Amino acid sequence: MNAITQTKSLAKTLTTLIFCSTLTVTLSASASNEDKHAQHSEQNDEHIAQPNDKHNDQHGDEHADEHGDEHAEQGHIEISADQAMQAGIVSKTAAKGEIKQTITVYGKVVAEASANSQVRARFPGIITKLSVNIGDTVVAGDMVAEVESNNSLMRYRITSPTSGVVTQRNANPGELANEQALLSIANYQQLWVEYQIFPSQAQQVTTGQQVTILSEHLQANSQIKHLIASNTASPFMIARVPLNNELNQFSPGLLLSGSVVVNHMPVPLVVDNRAIQLIDNERVIFVKNEHGFESREIALGQTDGSFSQVLSGLLPGEQYAVQNSYLLKADLGKSSAAHHH
């Protein structure tokens, strides 16, 4: 091989070595850049993930705490003693009591036999004065008329024999007074209710029993004073019950019902029925606590309309809202609506 050939061969070999070295360096650099890029991506991912995870964890904790607090407040009404007093919310202490067993009877109001008085002139003569009209109230001893006697021509006064209301006026001044009634005066401050007691009820009813006298809008308490046979051919007896009518709320002839207490059943714990509210078809009362009231579901036994036997949901000695307890129910409803919103 001559010198020229050898020189060409050597140059070719060097060119190949240089190319391979350059390729190796380029590949290494590329791999290094890819590793750096991957590492940078991982750091970015970690950097992005950390704030999101932290936010989610914090949000979840805050939501859980807030949700738990809201649930803890359900059923509680915070109200001070002064606020409760201003709202007219009155509490009662839970204690033992009795359930009254009653029967219902029906009857009507009658006046006392001595309730109606007729006012007449003592001597015939001319009526010179008649000072009262129908509806006027008079007191026993008040002057109601004046008459000039035909015999003596002297005037004499006529006074009311009883206290009451003038129900009839049958004469006027200038007319002749003979034996006719000039006035009728009725005293209805004391009335009676005569209830019919049928044979099926007779064995349970006796004198002295308590009676709640009831009309559509009125109520009064009394007791059976007399128990007598009916003066007709009817099969029932008559229970006569005195009715105080000083406020003139009742009148003779009015039809009334009555609730007669025939038995008293003692029970360990009772609740005033005014305290019971219905929430989601459950009977609920509001029990007083340190900061206001809490709602309690209550299980009841027998009731007499005024009080009910407590089976569960209330303990002796606890105080519960009685009067205006519906205001607490309304406040609880507002809180529930805000929670759902």
Phi, psi and omega in degrees: 000131182279175185292324181295318180296315180300320181295317178297319181294319180294320179295321178296320180295317180295321180297319180295317181296318179297318180298315180296318180297317179297320179296319180296317180296319180296316179296320180295318179295319179297317179297320180297319179295321178296319178297316179297319180297318179296317179298318179298321179296318179298319179297318178298316179300317180295320180296321180286319185291321185300311179297321180296313180299318181296318179297316180297318180296315180296316180298318180296317180294315180297318180295319180295318180295314181297317180296320179294320179297319180297317179295326181293332182275346182298136179086358180247133176243114180274119182206136181280166179297322179293318179296319179297321179294317179296328179278355180077023179276115183249134182254159179224148179273130181291133182205176177291166180191202180220149176255126182268127174267129188232162169234155181257133179232165183227147180191197181218162182276135176231156180270159172299149178299330182263013186286333184254131179235141177255128180260122181232161176280142179287325180229145177298146180172185180270132178285117179262339180206138172222105196263003181231158178234170179301131180099344179288145176263133180235158177246144180308128181101347177293142175285129181243341181202166176221135185229140174263117184294138177292329185280309186262348186059018176267146178269137176229154183266147174246126182250160180286130180282349184208166173270146180162203182241138178288119182254340178216145173227116188249011181207168179220160177302143181094344179274163181273129176263118175246237181264359183289158176284123178283319182221155169240130181237131182242138175246105183252021178291335175236116180240178177227148170249126178255108182264144177272126179246113183275162183306325180292343181254345190301323183289341181265346188254136177211166180294150179092347181289145180287143180226132170261115182274129188230135166236186183297326184234353185237158179211142178212154180249139179203198177208160182290121181265317181228148174229107188231160177286148178293142180273016176239184179278008181291150184278000184261164172258168180247124172260116182264125186236121179293143182230112177288124184232038181297335179269004179056044180268341182242162179216153179302142180094348181291133178274130183225153171258166179216143177249109185263125179279114183254349179199150177241123180247110179289141178225154184294331184207132179232160175230141176291127184298339178294340182279343189278127176240151180257117179231120182052044178064019176243140176283127186228142170237166181245114185263134183288137174227194188296325186248003181160241181222152173235143180279142179225132170287142186228137176257132186242153175253235182285154180220154175242013180096333178252321179229154179229146176288134180263125177262324177197160178104352181210143181246149176303138180094340177286148178259138181226150181288132180247290183281132180064028178294342179295337177294324177291322176298318180296319179294321178296322178297321178296317180297320180295320180294321179293324179294315180293328180292000000 
